[in-house]
Amino acid sequence: MVKHIIFWQLKDEFSEEQKKEIRKGIKEGLEDLVGKVPGLLEVHVRTEFLGSSTADVMLDTTLESVEALKGYAVHPAHVAVADTKVRPYTKTRVCMDYEVE
């Protein structure tokens, strides 16, 4: 199995109320991909965080394999969510992918 973890910071130009709606859209969009993308086993999006955090959103996904991760990256359903609900609103992205047994 493969874990795909991402942290995003939202752009500063958005108000706190806008950021709340953006986080909601990211969560709903990404969590809805389970069952649509082959090899995508679990998706958990965290949008509530402590004040000590330096990220606004965390994505924690589990995929069947490295090949499934590659397919996820280019799958039309994933690309649509990324292009409409994530990329327009984020200023930074940090990713870590790793294999688990």
C-alpha positions as CSV (number, residue, x, y, z in Angstrom):
1,M,0.0,0.0,0.0
2,V,1.0,3.6,-0.5
3,K,0.2,6.7,1.6
4,H,-0.1,10.0,-0.1
5,I,-0.1,12.9,2.3
6,I,-0.5,16.6,1.4
7,F,-0.6,19.8,3.4
8,W,-1.9,23.0,1.8
9,Q,-1.9,26.6,2.9
10,L,-4.7,28.7,1.5
11,K,-4.0,32.1,-0.2
12,D,-3.9,35.0,2.2
13,E,-6.4,37.0,0.1
14,F,-9.3,35.0,1.4
15,S,-11.3,36.0,4.5
16,E,-11.7,33.4,7.3
17,E,-15.3,32.9,6.2
18,Q,-14.2,32.2,2.6
19,K,-11.4,29.9,3.8
20,K,-14.0,27.9,5.8
21,E,-16.1,27.4,2.6
22,I,-13.0,26.6,0.6
23,R,-11.9,23.9,3.1
24,K,-15.4,22.4,3.0
25,G,-15.3,22.2,-0.8
26,I,-11.8,20.6,-0.8
27,K,-12.9,18.0,1.8
28,E,-16.1,17.1,0.0
29,G,-14.5,17.0,-3.5
30,L,-11.6,14.8,-2.5
31,E,-13.4,12.5,-0.1
32,D,-16.0,11.9,-2.9
33,L,-13.3,10.3,-5.1
34,V,-13.3,7.0,-3.2
35,G,-15.0,4.5,-5.5
36,K,-14.4,6.6,-8.5
37,V,-10.6,6.3,-8.8
38,P,-9.2,2.7,-9.2
39,G,-6.9,1.7,-6.4
40,L,-7.9,4.6,-4.1
41,L,-8.8,2.9,-0.9
42,E,-9.3,5.8,1.7
43,V,-9.4,9.5,1.7
44,H,-9.4,11.6,4.8
45,V,-9.3,15.4,4.6
46,R,-8.7,17.3,7.8
47,T,-9.9,20.9,7.9
48,E,-10.0,21.6,11.7
49,F,-6.7,22.4,13.3
50,L,-5.1,23.8,16.3
51,G,-3.7,27.4,16.3
52,S,-0.2,26.0,16.3
53,S,-0.7,24.5,12.8
54,T,1.0,26.0,9.8
55,A,-1.3,24.3,7.2
56,D,-5.0,24.9,6.5
57,V,-5.9,21.5,5.0
58,M,-4.4,18.0,5.2
59,L,-5.1,15.2,2.8
60,D,-4.4,11.7,3.9
61,T,-5.0,9.0,1.3
62,T,-4.3,5.3,1.1
63,L,-3.8,3.7,-2.3
64,E,-3.2,0.0,-3.3
65,S,0.2,0.6,-5.0
66,V,2.6,3.0,-6.6
67,E,0.9,2.3,-9.9
68,A,-2.5,3.3,-8.3
69,L,-0.9,6.6,-7.1
70,K,0.3,7.3,-10.6
71,G,-3.2,6.6,-12.0
72,Y,-4.8,8.8,-9.3
73,A,-2.6,11.7,-10.2
74,V,-4.0,11.8,-13.8
75,H,-7.5,10.4,-13.3
76,P,-10.1,12.9,-14.7
77,A,-12.2,12.9,-11.6
78,H,-9.1,13.8,-9.4
79,V,-7.9,16.4,-11.9
80,A,-11.3,18.0,-12.0
81,V,-11.4,18.4,-8.2
82,A,-7.8,19.7,-8.1
83,D,-8.4,22.2,-10.8
84,T,-11.7,23.6,-9.4
85,K,-11.5,23.1,-5.6
86,V,-7.8,23.1,-4.7
87,R,-5.3,24.8,-7.0
88,P,-7.2,28.1,-7.4
89,Y,-7.2,28.6,-3.6
90,T,-3.9,27.3,-2.4
91,K,-0.5,29.1,-2.2
92,T,1.6,26.2,-0.9
93,R,1.6,22.4,-1.2
94,V,3.8,19.9,0.6
95,C,3.6,16.3,-0.3
96,M,5.0,13.0,1.1
97,D,4.3,9.6,-0.5
98,Y,5.6,6.4,1.0
99,E,5.0,2.7,0.9
100,V,3.6,0.8,3.9
101,E,3.4,-2.9,4.6
